[in-house]
Amino acid sequence: MYGWIWRHLPGNAGVKALISLMLIVAVVYVLFQYVFPWAEPLLPFNDVTVDNQ
């Protein structure tokens, strides 16, 4: 998959590396801004089985 992306990016190796870095930053941004907040209520992280006594 990564090879396919690398072959389809325009430019030389430096330009490809810069575009790849920008793509990674964009994916991380979308995950933290939209995907993780949407999925948080669906995950059982706040289901505690220990009582406060």
DAFEN-V821098 format. One record per helix or strand of 2 or more residues. SS is the DSSP state (alpha for helix, beta for strand). FROM is the first residue (numbers start at 0). LEN is the number of residues. If there is no record, write none. Layout:
ss=(SS | SS)
from=(FROM | FROM)
len=(LEN | LEN)
//
This chain:
ss=(alpha | alpha)
from=(1 | 12)
len=(7 | 28)
//
